[in-house]
Amino acid sequence: MLGWALTFLIIAIIAGIFGFGGIAAASVGIAKLLFFVFLVLFILAAFFHVIRGKTPPPPA
């Protein structure tokens, strides 16, 4: 998902350079949305990892 956010950010930068304001604004909006979704999922995953703690090693 972070890759998609970076992709849309690059599209926004390229569109901004060439003067396509509407496309650049839409790409920036999508990139921001994906970044924040990724950030929330990362924080939730880190929180649940801390709560669960270390798992025991598998039996040999």
Order of alpha helices (4+ residues) and beta strands (2+ residues): alpha-alpha
